[in-house]
Amino acid sequence: AALDGKNIVFDLRNGRSLQVGVLVYPGYELLDTYGPLEMLGVANLRAVSGRQLFDIHIIGNEPSTDMAPNVVPNFAPGDDEIPNLDILFIPGGNGWMEEMKMEATVAWLEKAVKQAKLVLSVCNGVGFLCSIGVLNGKRATTNKIDLRELQAQFSLVDFVEEARWVDDGKFYTSSGISAGTDMVLHLLSQMFSPELADKVAHFAEYEPIKSSSHDPFVTNVKGFKHQIDNCQPETPVNSLKVGLLLYDNFELFDTFGPLEMFACANRTYANGSLFSLITLAETRYVRASKGPQFEVSHPYFLNDQTEDILDILFIPGGIGTIREVNNEKLLKWVKIAAEKATLVFTVCSGSAILAKAGSLDGKQATTNKLMFHEMTRYGPHVDWQQNARFVIDGKFHTSSGVAAGTDLALEIIARRVSQNFADVVARRAEFVRIKAPENDPFAADVPPKTFFRRAVVAISGVATDAIFNVGFKLGFRMKPPTS
């Protein structure tokens, strides 16, 4: 792998993977982090690249952030066991200045920046690099709300106001929150091929901004506070408790894209919080399909009455759904929780869990497009919509694949408060929103339903279900398939 014109060459011979270190800390930003990691993780899939291109290492001290389960670091900054990093990745977040007071973090960061061949930052994560002086005399960018403040604080850095991302030597810095996902897709295009980057984006049902100079949110530099003031509702809006159902091999962007929007909505709303979060799983720790492990707030929830305290039931997708659609204990809980919840929200293949529980019978719904036929077989009595970014039928809200859940989360916010408020939330996250549910850029990715494909889906589905059903009946935990 190489970056044209950068003189940065990565040796991937003999099956070597690139070592990626991700700095997390109290107050780190969700989509800054897990949008880019979703893209790197998708690039690792055999169906996309044929091999594991990246090893992801989470580095931090007790990191936590709003509206999310706690990620479990692989290392603390300065640990001797941290491998030599090819790529250092630094997300932004409100806690970056406090983290820069940690001597161990600063000492490790200075060493890691020198060692890495590529250094990436998202949003105000650039503040870490500015603080240690490595961007002096270099071009960089950051989120547009904070740009003026950082510009004044670090006058030796050449901040570019209108840029989705900026590269200068080995340093790549992006604008706010969702811009980091575009930057990483651009890097995949440079390092490997535009075809690989397009395959990754299609898998994630994400429409990237491909030009670094195209910045739809440059106007945030001026007057964003005025937008916040003008979008506030006339009457107070009650807070809703979101119950996030997690399981091994859940999808990162499915989960943290929507949670980012809920967190941004909380920051935008002037009278408290619109959303709070509890996380639910059968075990204390769950692992995402793209690598990181998380600690949940309500483990072993099937033994509790947690379904009684939820306003919103949120089920993301992921390859782990193949296990959960055969998990009878979980399905019984989902059916009861869905009946009691005010709103039910699924992303991608999460709708297959809801469908298998029987909660979507007679309802319209949608799911991931690349695996449309494999997922819809779990709901034979559901009115599946192939051409839909998201579908709302009563209290049931289902989205298409991966990034589509973020659009649906914004629509949920719009219906709770107003479309103007949701637009301001999207602008805060620098996320290009698809508003119309029928506007599905990836509907054509649904494979043709030929006789051969129907046979393959049926045979593989029956075999997989049989294995899991027998295993559960024999009392085995049954691990989900890996991606």
Beta strands, then each sheet from edge to edge (+ up, - down):
strand 1: 2-3
strand 2: 8-9
strand 3: 18-23
strand 4: 54-59
strand 5: 70-72
strand 6: 87-90
strand 7: 118-121
strand 8: 139-140
strand 9: 158-159
strand 10: 165-168
strand 11: 171-174
strand 12: 240-245
strand 13: 275-281
strand 14: 285-287
strand 15: 293-295
strand 16: 298-299
strand 17: 312-315
strand 18: 343-346
strand 19: 364-365
strand 20: 383-384
strand 21: 390-393
strand 22: 396-399
sheet 1: 1+ 2-
sheet 2: 4+ 3+ 6+ 7+ 11+ 10-
sheet 3: 5+ 15- 14+
sheet 4: 8+ 9+
sheet 5: 16+ 13+ 12+ 17+ 18+ 22+ 21-
sheet 6: 19+ 20+
end
